[in-house]
Amino acid sequence: MKINFEANLQFQQDAIKSVTDLFEGQPSDDSLLEYDFDIQGELHSIVGVGNKLILSEGQILTNLQSIQETNEVEKSTKLDGMNFSIEMETGTGKTYVYLRTIYKLK
């Protein structure tokens, strides 16, 4: 058996773009957080970027409606919390899409 991996399938790129477009207008935060932990005489450093969503729920809803229109999905009239899902068929590369989306959102 030979596995053939294609990194740029259009439907995967569209799924990634749909998620990242949800945060259209959110500025990139370049502030890094650094923490040092001294464990048994060893110095460990953790570097990360703090999450701070400054978009209003109204802007998120507008972005969501734009994405829904692009993907020909019925538009939401309101947000029911801030929980969103990526729904794809089995075997279409959801894990790849999830990981690549996380990388794009950083």
N, CA, C and O atoms as a MOPAC input file, in Angstrom:
PM7 MOZYME 1SCF
protein

 N      0.84700 1    -1.17400 1     0.00000 1
 C      0.00000 1     0.00000 1     0.00000 1
 C      0.89500 1     1.24000 1     0.00000 1
 O      1.88200 1     1.31000 1     0.73300 1
 N      0.54100 1     2.19600 1    -0.81700 1
 C      1.28200 1     3.44400 1    -0.89400 1
 C      0.34100 1     4.58400 1    -0.48700 1
 O     -0.77600 1     4.69300 1    -0.99300 1
 N      0.81300 1     5.42500 1     0.43400 1
 C      0.00900 1     6.56900 1     0.87200 1
 C      0.42900 1     7.78100 1     0.07300 1
 O      1.61700 1     8.08500 1    -0.04000 1
 N     -0.54500 1     8.46800 1    -0.48000 1
 C     -0.28100 1     9.67400 1    -1.26400 1
 C     -0.85500 1    10.86000 1    -0.51200 1
 O     -2.07000 1    10.95200 1    -0.34000 1
 N     -0.00200 1    11.77200 1    -0.06000 1
 C     -0.44000 1    12.93400 1     0.70100 1
 C     -0.33500 1    14.18500 1    -0.15600 1
 O      0.72600 1    14.48300 1    -0.70500 1
 N     -1.43700 1    14.91600 1    -0.26800 1
 C     -1.45100 1    16.18700 1    -0.97400 1
 C     -1.72100 1    17.28000 1     0.04400 1
 O     -2.76200 1    17.27400 1     0.70100 1
 N     -0.79300 1    18.22000 1     0.18000 1
 C     -0.86600 1    19.23300 1     1.23900 1
 C     -1.77400 1    20.41400 1     0.90800 1
 O     -2.07600 1    21.21300 1     1.79400 1
 N     -2.20200 1    20.54300 1    -0.30600 1
 C     -2.96300 1    21.73900 1    -0.67700 1
 C     -4.24900 1    21.42300 1    -1.42300 1
 O     -4.54000 1    22.02400 1    -2.45700 1
 N     -5.02000 1    20.47500 1    -0.89500 1
 C     -6.31600 1    20.18800 1    -1.50200 1
 C     -7.24600 1    21.37500 1    -1.26900 1
 O     -7.29900 1    21.92200 1    -0.16700 1
 N     -7.96800 1    21.76700 1    -2.29600 1
 C     -8.76900 1    22.99000 1    -2.21900 1
 C     -9.81200 1    22.95100 1    -1.10900 1
 O    -10.00600 1    23.95000 1    -0.41600 1
 N    -10.48600 1    21.82000 1    -0.92600 1
 C    -11.52400 1    21.76700 1     0.10500 1
 C    -10.91500 1    21.90200 1     1.50700 1
 O    -11.56400 1    22.42600 1     2.41200 1
 N     -9.68200 1    21.43700 1     1.69000 1
 C     -9.00600 1    21.62000 1     2.97900 1
 C     -8.60700 1    23.07900 1     3.16500 1
 O     -8.74800 1    23.63000 1     4.25600 1
 N     -8.11500 1    23.69800 1     2.11200 1
 C     -7.75500 1    25.11800 1     2.17500 1
 C     -8.99000 1    25.96800 1     2.46200 1
 O     -8.92000 1    26.94000 1     3.21500 1
 N    -10.12600 1    25.59700 1     1.85600 1
 C    -11.37500 1    26.33100 1     2.09800 1
 C    -11.82000 1    26.21300 1     3.55900 1
 O    -12.30200 1    27.18200 1     4.14600 1
 N    -11.65800 1    25.02900 1     4.13700 1
 C    -12.03000 1    24.82300 1     5.54300 1
 C    -11.14500 1    25.66200 1     6.45300 1
 O    -11.64000 1    26.28400 1     7.39300 1
 N     -9.85200 1    25.68800 1     6.19100 1
 C     -8.90900 1    26.48500 1     6.98600 1
 C     -9.25900 1    27.96100 1     6.87500 1
 O     -9.28200 1    28.67800 1     7.87500 1
 N     -9.53100 1    28.41400 1     5.64900 1
 C     -9.87600 1    29.82300 1     5.43500 1
 C    -11.17700 1    30.18400 1     6.14800 1
 O    -11.30400 1    31.28900 1     6.67500 1
 N    -12.12600 1    29.28300 1     6.17000 1
 C    -13.39300 1    29.55200 1     6.85400 1
 C    -13.17200 1    29.81200 1     8.34300 1
 O    -13.80400 1    30.69200 1     8.92700 1
 N    -12.28000 1    29.04800 1     8.94500 1
 C    -12.00800 1    29.24700 1    10.37100 1
 C    -11.22600 1    30.54000 1    10.59300 1
 O    -11.57500 1    31.32800 1    11.47200 1
 N    -10.18500 1    30.76500 1     9.81500 1
 C     -9.37200 1    31.96200 1    10.03300 1
 C    -10.15400 1    33.23500 1     9.70600 1
 O     -9.92800 1    34.27500 1    10.32400 1
 N    -11.06600 1    33.16100 1     8.74400 1
 C    -11.87700 1    34.33700 1     8.40400 1
 C    -12.84800 1    34.70800 1     9.52100 1
 O    -13.31000 1    35.84700 1     9.58700 1
 N    -13.15600 1    33.77100 1    10.38500 1
 C    -14.01500 1    34.06400 1    11.52900 1
 C    -13.39600 1    35.15900 1    12.39600 1
 O    -14.11100 1    35.91700 1    13.05100 1
 N    -12.07100 1    35.23700 1    12.39800 1
 C    -11.35700 1    36.21100 1    13.21700 1
 C    -10.82900 1    37.38900 1    12.40800 1
 O     -9.89700 1    38.07200 1    12.83300 1
 N    -11.42400 1    37.62500 1    11.24300 1
 C    -11.03300 1    38.76500 1    10.40100 1
 C    -11.19900 1    40.06200 1    11.19300 1
 O    -12.25900 1    40.32600 1    11.76000 1
 N    -10.13900 1    40.86100 1    11.22000 1
 C    -10.18500 1    42.11800 1    11.95900 1
 C     -9.48100 1    42.03400 1    13.30700 1
 O     -9.23500 1    43.06000 1    13.94000 1
 N     -9.15600 1    40.83000 1    13.75000 1
 C     -8.43800 1    40.64300 1    15.01000 1
 C     -6.96000 1    40.93900 1    14.76000 1
 O     -6.32300 1    40.27200 1    13.94400 1
 N     -6.41000 1    41.93700 1    15.46000 1
 C     -4.99300 1    42.23400 1    15.23000 1
 C     -4.09900 1    41.12200 1    15.76500 1
 O     -4.43500 1    40.44000 1    16.73300 1
 N     -2.96300 1    40.95800 1    15.11700 1
 C     -1.96200 1    40.01000 1    15.59300 1
 C     -1.34800 1    40.54800 1    16.86400 1
 O     -1.01600 1    41.73000 1    16.94900 1
 N     -1.19900 1    39.69800 1    17.83700 1
 C     -0.58900 1    40.11400 1    19.09300 1
 C      0.81900 1    39.55500 1    19.13600 1
 O      1.01700 1    38.34500 1    19.23900 1
 N      1.78800 1    40.44000 1    19.05600 1
 C      3.17900 1    40.01000 1    19.02400 1
 C      3.80300 1    39.89100 1    20.40900 1
 O      4.97400 1    39.53000 1    20.53000 1
 N      3.03400 1    40.18900 1    21.45600 1
 C      3.61900 1    40.12900 1    22.79200 1
 C      3.81600 1    38.67800 1    23.21400 1
 O      2.87500 1    37.88400 1    23.21400 1
 N      5.02400 1    38.35400 1    23.56500 1
 C      5.34700 1    37.01700 1    24.01200 1
 C      5.35300 1    36.95900 1    25.52900 1
 O      5.76200 1    37.90200 1    26.20500 1
 N      4.89500 1    35.84200 1    26.04000 1
 C      4.95200 1    35.59300 1    27.47100 1
 C      6.07100 1    34.59100 1    27.72000 1
 O      6.17100 1    33.58600 1    27.01600 1
 N      6.90400 1    34.85300 1    28.70700 1
 C      7.97000 1    33.91300 1    29.03500 1
 C      7.88500 1    33.54800 1    30.50200 1
 O      7.73600 1    34.40900 1    31.36900 1
 N      7.98200 1    32.26300 1    30.76100 1
 C      7.98000 1    31.75800 1    32.12300 1
 C      9.17100 1    30.83900 1    32.28800 1
 O      9.46200 1    30.03000 1    31.40700 1
 N      9.86000 1    30.95700 1    33.40400 1
 C     10.98100 1    30.07300 1    33.70800 1
 C     10.63900 1    29.26600 1    34.94800 1
 O     10.16500 1    29.80300 1    35.94900 1
 N     10.88700 1    27.98000 1    34.86400 1
 C     10.63000 1    27.10400 1    35.98900 1
 C     11.92800 1    26.41600 1    36.37400 1
 O     12.64300 1    25.90200 1    35.51400 1
 N     12.22500 1    26.40600 1    37.63300 1
 C     13.42300 1    25.74400 1    38.12100 1
 C     12.99500 1    24.42900 1    38.75400 1
 O     12.47700 1    24.41000 1    39.87100 1
 N     13.21300 1    23.32700 1    38.03600 1
 C     12.82100 1    22.01200 1    38.52300 1
 C     14.08100 1    21.19100 1    38.78000 1
 O     14.82700 1    20.87500 1    37.85300 1
 N     14.30400 1    20.85900 1    40.01700 1
 C     15.45400 1    20.05700 1    40.43000 1
 C     16.74800 1    20.56700 1    39.79200 1
 O     17.52000 1    19.79600 1    39.22300 1
 N     16.96600 1    21.86000 1    39.89700 1
 C     18.20200 1    22.43800 1    39.41200 1
 C     18.25400 1    22.69500 1    37.91400 1
 O     19.27700 1    23.15600 1    37.40700 1
 N     17.17100 1    22.40700 1    37.19300 1
 C     17.14700 1    22.64400 1    35.75200 1
 C     16.26200 1    23.83800 1    35.44200 1
 O     15.22200 1    24.02900 1    36.07200 1
 N     16.66900 1    24.62800 1    34.48800 1
 C     15.90000 1    25.79500 1    34.07700 1
 C     15.14000 1    25.44300 1    32.80700 1
 O     15.73700 1    25.06700 1    31.79800 1
 N     13.82300 1    25.56700 1    32.86600 1
 C     12.97400 1    25.29500 1    31.71300 1
 C     12.26100 1    26.58300 1    31.33400 1
 O     11.77400 1    27.30500 1    32.20300 1
 N     12.19900 1    26.86400 1    30.07900 1
 C     11.55900 1    28.09200 1    29.61900 1
 C     10.36900 1    27.74900 1    28.73800 1
 O     10.47300 1    26.91000 1    27.84300 1
 N      9.24700 1    28.39500 1    28.99000 1
 C      8.05300 1    28.23600 1    28.16400 1
 C      7.75500 1    29.59700 1    27.55500 1
 O      7.60700 1    30.58600 1    28.27300 1
 N      7.67000 1    29.64400 1    26.24700 1
 C      7.38400 1    30.89400 1    25.55000 1
 C      6.06100 1    30.72500 1    24.83000 1
 O      5.83300 1    29.69900 1    24.18900 1
 N      5.18900 1    31.71100 1    24.92500 1
 C      3.89400 1    31.63400 1    24.25700 1
 C      3.33100 1    33.01300 1    24.00200 1
 O      3.91300 1    34.01800 1    24.41100 1
 N      2.20900 1    33.06000 1    23.33400 1
 C      1.50800 1    34.30600 1    23.05400 1
 C      0.16100 1    34.23700 1    23.74800 1
 O     -0.57200 1    33.26000 1    23.59700 1
 N     -0.16400 1    35.27100 1    24.50900 1
 C     -1.43600 1    35.30100 1    25.22100 1
 C     -2.60400 1    35.49000 1    24.27000 1
 O     -2.50400 1    36.23900 1    23.29800 1
 N     -3.69800 1    34.82200 1    24.54400 1
 C     -4.91100 1    34.96700 1    23.73900 1
 C     -5.72600 1    36.13400 1    24.27000 1
 O     -6.04700 1    36.18600 1    25.45700 1
 N     -6.05300 1    37.05200 1    23.40700 1
 C     -6.88000 1    38.18500 1    23.80700 1
 C     -7.75800 1    38.55900 1    22.61400 1
 O     -7.30600 1    39.21800 1    21.67700 1
 N     -8.99600 1    38.13700 1    22.66300 1
 C     -9.93400 1    38.42400 1    21.58600 1
 C    -10.51000 1    39.81500 1    21.80400 1
 O    -11.15200 1    40.07800 1    22.82000 1
 N    -10.27600 1    40.70700 1    20.84000 1
 C    -10.81400 1    42.05800 1    20.97900 1
 C    -12.01200 1    42.29200 1    20.06300 1
 O    -12.66800 1    43.33000 1    20.15400 1
 N    -12.29900 1    41.33800 1    19.18300 1
 C    -13.46900 1    41.46900 1    18.31600 1
 C    -14.74000 1    41.35100 1    19.14300 1
 O    -14.81700 1    40.53900 1    20.06500 1
 N    -15.72100 1    42.15500 1    18.81300 1
 C    -17.01100 1    42.07100 1    19.50600 1
 C    -17.78700 1    40.86500 1    18.97100 1
 O    -17.47400 1    40.32900 1    17.90800 1
 N    -18.79800 1    40.45500 1    19.72700 1
 C    -19.65700 1    39.36300 1    19.25900 1
 C    -20.36000 1    39.76200 1    17.97000 1
 O    -20.61400 1    38.91600 1    17.11300 1
 N    -20.67500 1    41.04400 1    17.82700 1
 C    -21.30100 1    41.52900 1    16.59400 1
 C    -20.40000 1    41.34900 1    15.39100 1
 O    -20.86900 1    40.96800 1    14.31800 1
 N    -19.10100 1    41.61900 1    15.55000 1
 C    -18.15000 1    41.46200 1    14.44700 1
 C    -17.94600 1    39.98500 1    14.13000 1
 O    -17.84400 1    39.60200 1    12.96400 1
 N    -17.88800 1    39.15800 1    15.17200 1
 C    -17.76800 1    37.70800 1    14.95000 1
 C    -18.98500 1    37.20800 1    14.17400 1
 O    -18.84500 1    36.40900 1    13.24800 1
 N    -20.18200 1    37.67700 1    14.55000 1
 C    -21.40500 1    37.27100 1    13.85200 1
 C    -21.36500 1    37.72500 1    12.39800 1
 O    -21.72900 1    36.95700 1    11.50800 1
 N    -20.93700 1    38.94200 1    12.14200 1
 C    -20.81000 1    39.43800 1    10.76400 1
 C    -19.83900 1    38.57900 1     9.97300 1
 O    -20.11900 1    38.21100 1     8.83200 1
 N    -18.69400 1    38.25600 1    10.57500 1
 C    -17.71600 1    37.39200 1     9.90500 1
 C    -18.30600 1    36.01100 1     9.63700 1
 O    -18.11800 1    35.45400 1     8.55600 1
 N    -19.02000 1    35.45800 1    10.61800 1
 C    -19.64300 1    34.15000 1    10.46800 1
 C    -20.65100 1    34.15200 1     9.32100 1
 O    -20.67600 1    33.22700 1     8.50900 1
 N    -21.47000 1    35.17900 1     9.26000 1
 C    -22.47600 1    35.26600 1     8.18900 1
 C    -21.81500 1    35.36300 1     6.81300 1
 O    -22.31200 1    34.78900 1     5.84400 1
 N    -20.71700 1    36.07500 1     6.72700 1
 C    -19.97600 1    36.17800 1     5.47000 1
 C    -19.43600 1    34.80800 1     5.05200 1
 O    -19.50600 1    34.43900 1     3.88000 1
 N    -18.90400 1    34.06600 1     6.01000 1
 C    -18.38600 1    32.71600 1     5.73600 1
 C    -19.52900 1    31.80000 1     5.31400 1
 O    -19.38400 1    31.01800 1     4.37400 1
 N    -20.65700 1    31.89300 1     5.99900 1
 C    -21.80900 1    31.05600 1     5.66300 1
 C    -22.31000 1    31.36900 1     4.25300 1
 O    -22.68100 1    30.46200 1     3.50800 1
 N    -22.31900 1    32.63900 1     3.89400 1
 C    -22.74700 1    33.03000 1     2.54000 1
 C    -21.79000 1    32.45700 1     1.49500 1
 O    -22.22700 1    31.91900 1     0.47700 1
 N    -20.49600 1    32.57200 1     1.74700 1
 C    -19.49100 1    32.04700 1     0.82000 1
 C    -19.64800 1    30.54300 1     0.63200 1
 O    -19.49900 1    30.02700 1    -0.47500 1
 N    -19.95300 1    29.84000 1     1.73000 1
 C    -20.07000 1    28.38200 1     1.68700 1
 C    -21.49100 1    27.90000 1     1.42000 1
 O    -21.77300 1    26.70500 1     1.50600 1
 N    -22.39100 1    28.84100 1     1.09200 1
 C    -23.77600 1    28.53000 1     0.77300 1
 C    -24.45800 1    27.73000 1     1.88400 1
 O    -25.12100 1    26.72000 1     1.64800 1
 N    -24.26200 1    28.23500 1     3.11400 1
 C    -24.87400 1    27.64300 1     4.30100 1
 C    -25.86200 1    28.65700 1     4.85500 1
 O    -25.63300 1    29.86300 1     4.76600 1
 N    -26.96200 1    28.17200 1     5.42800 1
 C    -27.95200 1    29.07500 1     6.00400 1
 C    -27.28800 1    29.98400 1     7.03700 1
 O    -26.53800 1    29.52600 1     7.89900 1
 N    -27.58000 1    31.28800 1     6.92900 1
 C    -26.95900 1    32.27000 1     7.81900 1
 C    -27.55800 1    32.22000 1     9.22100 1
 O    -28.76700 1    32.07200 1     9.39500 1
 N    -26.68800 1    32.34500 1    10.20700 1
 C    -27.11900 1    32.44800 1    11.60700 1
 C    -27.61900 1    33.85900 1    11.85700 1
 O    -27.09200 1    34.82100 1    11.29900 1
 N    -28.63400 1    33.97800 1    12.69400 1
 C    -29.15300 1    35.30700 1    13.02900 1
 C    -28.56400 1    35.82000 1    14.33900 1
 O    -28.62400 1    37.01200 1    14.64000 1
 N    -27.98900 1    34.88600 1    15.11800 1
 C    -27.35200 1    35.27900 1    16.38000 1
 C    -26.31600 1    34.22600 1    16.74200 1
 O    -26.32400 1    33.11100 1    16.22000 1
 N    -25.42400 1    34.60900 1    17.65000 1
 C    -24.44500 1    33.65000 1    18.15900 1
 C    -25.03800 1    32.90900 1    19.34700 1
 O    -25.73600 1    33.49700 1    20.17300 1
 N    -24.76300 1    31.65100 1    19.42500 1
 C    -25.17400 1    30.85400 1    20.58500 1
 C    -23.89100 1    30.48300 1    21.33000 1
 O    -23.47900 1    29.32300 1    21.35200 1
 N    -23.27500 1    31.49100 1    21.93800 1
 C    -21.96800 1    31.28900 1    22.56300 1
 C    -20.86900 1    31.47900 1    21.53500 1
 O    -21.11100 1    31.94700 1    20.42200 1
 N    -19.67000 1    31.11300 1    21.92100 1
 C    -18.51800 1    31.27200 1    21.02700 1
 C    -17.91300 1    29.90900 1    20.70000 1
 O    -16.69200 1    29.76500 1    20.63200 1
 N    -18.76900 1    28.92000 1    20.49900 1
 C    -18.31400 1    27.58100 1    20.14500 1
 C    -18.63100 1    27.33200 1    18.67400 1
 O    -19.77400 1    27.47600 1    18.24100 1
 N    -17.61000 1    26.96100 1    17.91600 1
 C    -17.76200 1    26.73200 1    16.48900 1
 C    -17.17700 1    25.36300 1    16.15900 1
 O    -16.32600 1    24.86300 1    16.89500 1
 N    -17.61500 1    24.75900 1    15.07800 1
 C    -17.10400 1    23.43600 1    14.72600 1
 C    -16.68100 1    23.39800 1    13.26100 1
 O    -17.17000 1    24.15000 1    12.41800 1
 N    -15.75100 1    22.48800 1    13.00300 1
 C    -15.33900 1    22.19000 1    11.63300 1
 C    -15.95100 1    20.83400 1    11.31900 1
 O    -15.60500 1    19.83000 1    11.94200 1
 N    -16.85100 1    20.80700 1    10.36300 1
 C    -17.51500 1    19.55400 1    10.03100 1
 C    -17.08700 1    19.10700 1     8.64600 1
 O    -17.31700 1    19.79100 1     7.64800 1
 N    -16.46000 1    17.94600 1     8.61400 1
 C    -15.97000 1    17.37400 1     7.36000 1
 C    -16.26300 1    15.87800 1     7.36300 1
 O    -16.39000 1    15.26400 1     8.42200 1
 N    -16.36700 1    15.30500 1     6.18500 1
 C    -16.60700 1    13.86900 1     6.04900 1
 C    -15.41100 1    13.07500 1     6.56200 1
 O    -14.28800 1    13.57900 1     6.60000 1
 N    -15.65900 1    11.85200 1     6.95000 1
 C    -14.59800 1    10.94200 1     7.37800 1
 C    -13.62600 1    10.72500 1     6.22000 1
 O    -14.03400 1    10.53600 1     5.07400 1
 N    -12.33900 1    10.75500 1     6.54200 1
 C    -11.31800 1    10.47800 1     5.53300 1
 C    -10.92500 1    11.66600 1     4.68400 1
 O    -10.23200 1    11.50500 1     3.68000 1
 N    -11.35600 1    12.86200 1     5.06700 1
 C    -11.05300 1    14.04500 1     4.24600 1
 C     -9.88800 1    14.86000 1     4.78500 1
 O     -9.50700 1    15.86600 1     4.18500 1
 N     -9.31900 1    14.44300 1     5.90700 1
 C     -8.15700 1    15.13800 1     6.43700 1
 C     -8.48000 1    16.14600 1     7.52900 1
 O     -7.85400 1    17.20300 1     7.61000 1
 N     -9.46300 1    15.81600 1     8.37300 1
 C     -9.84200 1    16.74700 1     9.45000 1
 C     -8.67000 1    17.06300 1    10.37400 1
 O     -8.45400 1    18.22100 1    10.73200 1
 N     -7.91900 1    16.04400 1    10.75700 1
 C     -6.79900 1    16.27000 1    11.67900 1
 C     -5.78600 1    17.21500 1    11.04300 1
 O     -5.28400 1    18.12600 1    11.70100 1
 N     -5.48900 1    17.00100 1     9.77900 1
 C     -4.58600 1    17.89500 1     9.06200 1
 C     -5.14800 1    19.31600 1     9.04300 1
 O     -4.41600 1    20.27500 1     9.28800 1
 N     -6.42400 1    19.45300 1     8.75800 1
 C     -7.06200 1    20.76600 1     8.73500 1
 C     -7.00000 1    21.41500 1    10.11700 1
 O     -6.70500 1    22.60500 1    10.22800 1
 N     -7.27300 1    20.64500 1    11.16800 1
 C     -7.20500 1    21.18700 1    12.53100 1
 C     -5.80900 1    21.71300 1    12.83500 1
 O     -5.65200 1    22.83600 1    13.31600 1
 N     -4.79600 1    20.89800 1    12.55300 1
 C     -3.43000 1    21.29300 1    12.86500 1
 C     -2.96500 1    22.49400 1    12.04200 1
 O     -2.32200 1    23.40500 1    12.56300 1
 N     -3.29000 1    22.48300 1    10.78300 1
 C     -2.87900 1    23.60000 1     9.92600 1
 C     -3.62600 1    24.88500 1    10.32400 1
 O     -3.06300 1    25.97700 1    10.24300 1
 N     -4.87900 1    24.75700 1    10.74900 1
 C     -5.65900 1    25.90800 1    11.20800 1
 C     -5.03700 1    26.49200 1    12.46700 1
 O     -4.92800 1    27.71100 1    12.59600 1
 N     -4.63000 1    25.63800 1    13.39300 1
 C     -3.97600 1    26.11400 1    14.61300 1
 C     -2.72200 1    26.89800 1    14.25300 1
 O     -2.46800 1    27.96300 1    14.81600 1
 N     -1.94300 1    26.37700 1    13.32300 1
 C     -0.71700 1    27.05700 1    12.90200 1
 C     -1.04100 1    28.42700 1    12.29600 1
 O     -0.35200 1    29.40800 1    12.57500 1
 N     -2.08700 1    28.49400 1    11.47000 1
 C     -2.47400 1    29.75400 1    10.83200 1
 C     -2.97400 1    30.78000 1    11.83800 1
 O     -2.79600 1    31.98100 1    11.63600 1
 N     -3.59800 1    30.32100 1    12.91800 1
 C     -4.15600 1    31.22300 1    13.91500 1
 C     -3.10900 1    31.76500 1    14.88300 1
 O     -3.40400 1    32.69000 1    15.63900 1
 N     -1.92700 1    31.22900 1    14.88100 1
 C     -0.91700 1    31.67600 1    15.85000 1
 C     -0.46200 1    33.08500 1    15.61800 1
 O      0.38300 1    33.59100 1    16.35600 1

